[in-house]
Amino acid sequence: MLARPAGYVGATIAALWAARQVSRLYSLTEPFGPEFLNVARNLGIFILPAFVLLLAGPFRMWFDRFAPLYPLVLGAGVLNIYVQDDALAAGLPLIVLIYPFLVIFSLAYLLRGRVSQA
């Protein structure tokens, strides 16, 4: 019940972040290719739980209750990127906390959260 709205909200946050990053790339003097691949990699990690929540359901009730954690954690990570002035202060929590959470969240929902079709 909560998984589908959480998937839509998380996908929206990820898409808005990616659009902002790509628009920022056009104003930099650095090469476009490597930075674009970085944005694409981050978008893939950010949007992976949304694909799982939207395409792999229905989920068990216990898993469905924790689905709103995805947009909350993703939103906090993206907000941290824009609030911090230092690149290390913005990127380190993303790499250490947000990326592992998103991957583990996706795998848990994909492998253990679905209701068995009997």
C-alpha positions as CSV (number, residue, x, y, z in Angstrom):
1,M,0.0,0.0,0.0
2,L,2.8,2.4,0.8
3,A,5.4,0.9,-1.6
4,R,4.0,2.4,-4.8
5,P,3.8,6.0,-3.6
6,A,7.2,5.7,-2.0
7,G,8.6,4.5,-5.4
8,Y,7.0,7.4,-7.2
9,V,8.3,10.0,-4.7
10,G,11.8,8.4,-4.7
11,A,11.9,8.3,-8.5
12,T,10.9,12.0,-8.7
13,I,13.6,13.0,-6.2
14,A,16.2,11.0,-8.2
15,A,15.0,12.5,-11.6
16,L,15.0,16.0,-10.3
17,W,18.6,15.6,-8.9
18,A,19.8,14.1,-12.2
19,A,18.2,17.0,-14.2
20,R,19.9,19.5,-11.9
21,Q,23.2,17.8,-12.2
22,V,23.1,17.5,-16.0
23,S,22.0,21.2,-16.4
24,R,25.0,22.1,-14.2
25,L,27.4,20.2,-16.5
26,Y,26.7,22.5,-19.4
27,S,28.1,25.5,-17.5
28,L,31.4,23.8,-16.4
29,T,34.7,24.0,-18.3
30,E,35.5,20.4,-17.4
31,P,35.0,17.6,-20.0
32,F,31.4,16.5,-20.3
33,G,31.8,12.8,-20.7
34,P,33.3,11.7,-17.3
35,E,31.0,13.9,-15.4
36,F,28.0,12.6,-17.3
37,L,29.0,9.0,-16.5
38,N,29.2,10.0,-12.9
39,V,25.7,11.4,-12.9
40,A,24.4,8.3,-14.8
41,R,26.0,6.0,-12.2
42,N,24.5,8.0,-9.3
43,L,21.1,8.1,-10.9
44,G,21.2,4.3,-11.4
45,I,21.9,3.8,-7.7
46,F,19.3,6.4,-6.7
47,I,16.6,5.0,-8.9
48,L,17.2,1.3,-8.3
49,P,14.9,1.1,-5.2
50,A,12.1,2.9,-7.1
51,F,12.2,0.3,-9.9
52,V,12.0,-2.5,-7.3
53,L,9.1,-0.8,-5.4
54,L,7.2,-0.1,-8.6
55,L,7.8,-3.3,-10.6
56,A,8.4,-6.1,-8.1
57,G,5.4,-5.8,-5.8
58,P,3.1,-6.8,-4.0
59,F,5.1,-6.9,-0.8
60,R,4.6,-8.4,2.6
61,M,2.9,-6.1,5.1
62,W,6.0,-5.8,7.3
63,F,8.1,-4.7,4.2
64,D,5.4,-2.4,3.0
65,R,5.5,-0.4,6.2
66,F,9.2,0.5,5.7
67,A,8.9,1.5,2.1
68,P,8.7,5.3,2.9
69,L,12.3,5.0,4.3
70,Y,13.6,5.1,0.7
71,P,12.4,8.6,-0.3
72,L,13.3,9.9,3.2
73,V,16.9,8.6,3.1
74,L,17.3,9.6,-0.5
75,G,15.9,13.1,0.2
76,A,18.2,13.5,3.2
77,G,21.2,12.5,1.1
78,V,20.4,14.9,-1.8
79,L,19.6,17.7,0.6
80,N,23.0,17.1,2.3
81,I,24.7,17.4,-1.1
82,Y,23.3,20.9,-1.6
83,V,23.6,22.1,2.0
84,Q,27.3,21.3,2.6
85,D,30.0,23.6,1.3
86,D,32.8,21.1,1.4
87,A,32.9,18.3,-1.2
88,L,34.1,15.8,1.4
89,A,31.3,16.6,3.8
90,A,28.8,16.2,1.0
91,G,30.1,13.1,-0.6
92,L,31.3,11.0,2.3
93,P,27.9,10.4,3.9
94,L,26.5,9.7,0.5
95,I,29.1,7.0,-0.2
96,V,29.3,5.5,3.3
97,L,25.6,5.7,4.3
98,I,23.2,6.4,1.4
99,Y,24.6,4.1,-1.4
100,P,24.8,1.0,0.9
101,F,21.3,1.7,2.2
102,L,19.8,2.0,-1.2
103,V,21.5,-1.2,-2.5
104,I,20.6,-3.3,0.6
105,F,17.1,-1.9,0.6
106,S,16.6,-2.9,-3.1
107,L,18.0,-6.4,-2.5
108,A,15.9,-6.9,0.6
109,Y,12.7,-5.9,-1.1
110,L,13.6,-7.9,-4.3
111,L,14.7,-11.1,-2.6
112,R,12.7,-11.3,0.7
113,G,9.8,-8.8,0.5
114,R,7.6,-10.1,-2.2
115,V,4.5,-12.1,-1.3
116,S,4.8,-15.6,-2.6
117,Q,2.5,-16.4,-5.6
118,A,0.9,-19.7,-4.6
